[in-house]
Amino acid sequence: MSDLVIEFGEMLRAKRKSAGYSQEDFATLAGIERGNYGKMERGLVNIRLETLYKIATALDCEFEEIMPSRAHYKVKID
């Protein structure tokens, strides 16, 4: 998986831990299967927009708090 997806997973894990949730408890709260949630934190899957909304809502945070900075990742637009 890309460095962007891996960094997202790392930021997600840090935010979840700072909120005091175990992976299992957080996955249940967010309505995500625990195994799939674990893959997100390990940077093994690229998530859908709806899933991002579920995660941000469950963490009561803005996207910027769990998304890597655009300054670090240049995306080529054709």
Order of alpha helices (4+ residues) and beta strands (2+ residues): alpha-alpha-alpha-alpha
